[in-house]
């Protein structure tokens, strides 16, 4: 029995795959974790590589657990877990999933959203190969 706040397992995945993500499309970057207790939490940390779109694109990003978007905003035309203006660089997403209540494997993934239907390019600069980067996801089970 560990005290509250201790990390008891970590899962990490990364991808250098350059991919186009249509509005509400899901990235191939995923990670799965099996919590050891129904009362524990999972800290989800994501760093998306370079994101390209047109200069007017606001990007919203959802963290999904088994396909369900978590901790979204409300009242907007598009609600998301986090967002950024495309020209501001690549967003980092950090969220504590304190509602998992399972000891079965759960899979976290990332879904793109936007201020209107657009296609984003992740892990490379637009349609050329001038710059390539990686995206990362880290999951940590934390004793609650």
N, C-alpha and C positions, 0 to 999 in steps of 0.2 A: 504494500500500500504506500504509494508515493504522495507527497504533499501536493496540494493544488498548484498548478502552473508548471509542473515538470513536463518536459517533452519526453514521450516514451517511444515514439518511432517517427522516422522521417522518410518520405518518398520523394524522389526527384526525377524529373524527366526534362529533356530539352529537344529542340528540333531546329535544324537549319533548313528545313524544307521551305522553299519559297512557294507561297500559295495565294491564290485569289479567293477572297471570301465575299460572297454576295451578301446583301442585306439579310440579316437573321441567319447567316450561315455559321457553321461551327468549324473551328480550326481542328486540324488533326492532332494538335498537342493535347494530350490527356495524361492523367495519372490516377491510379486507383489505390485506395488504402482500406484496410479492414480494422476498424476501431476495436480495441480490446475491452471496452466497456460502453454501455449505452449512455452513460452520463458524461463521457469525455467529449471534448471539442476538437475540431480540426481547423488549424490555421492554414489558409490557402494564400500563397504568395505567387504572383505571376508577373513576369517581366516580358512584355511583348517586344519583339524586335521591330525594326523600322516598319512604319506603316505608311503606305502611299495611297493617295486618292487625289481628287481635284482640290484646289485650294480653299473651297468653301465647305469642306466636309467636316462636320462635327462627328466624332466617333464615340459611340456608346459601346460598352463591352459588358457582357453578362458572364458571371461565373455560374456554371451549371453543375448541379449535383444530380447524376443519373438523369440528365436531360431537363431538369427543372431549374429555372433561373432563380437565383437567391438574392435577397436583400436589395431589391430594386427601388429606385425612387418612385414617386407617385405623382399623378396630376399632369404629367407632360404628354406631348404627342408621342414621344418615344421614352420609355422608362428603362433604365439600365442600372447595373451594379456600380459602374464608374464611367467616366467619359473624358474626352480630351479633344482639343482642336487638332486636326491632322498635322498642321505645320508646326505644332508645339513639340513634336517628337512622339516617342512611343510611351504609352501609359504603363504604369505599374499598378497592379491590382492586389490589394491585401484585404482579406476578410476572415473573420472568425466565424466558422460555421458552428453555432451553438445549438443547433436543432437537429442533429443527425439521428440520435436515439436508436442506433442499430449496432450490431456487431457483425453485420454482413458487409461484404466489400462494397464500397461506393466509388464511383468514378466521377472525377471533376474534369470539366472541359470549359472552353471559352467560346462564346458566341458574339459575333459582331452585330452591332445595331448602328443606326445613323439618323441624322436629321431628315433624311429622305432616302429612298432606295439608291444605293451606291454599291460599288464593288471596291474592296480594299485589297491591297497587295501587302502581304506580311513577309518579313525577313529579307526583303530586297527593295531596291530603289525602283519603283514604278515598273516600266516595261523593259528597262535595261539591266545590265549586270554590273553597273559601276560599283555598287556597294551591296554586300550580302552580310547578314547577321543571323543570330539565333534568338529564339524565344525559349523561356524557361518556366517551369511550374514546380513548386515545392509544397508538399503537404506535411504538416506536423501534427501528430496526435498529442493533445495536451490534456493532462489530468484536470478535471473540473472539480 
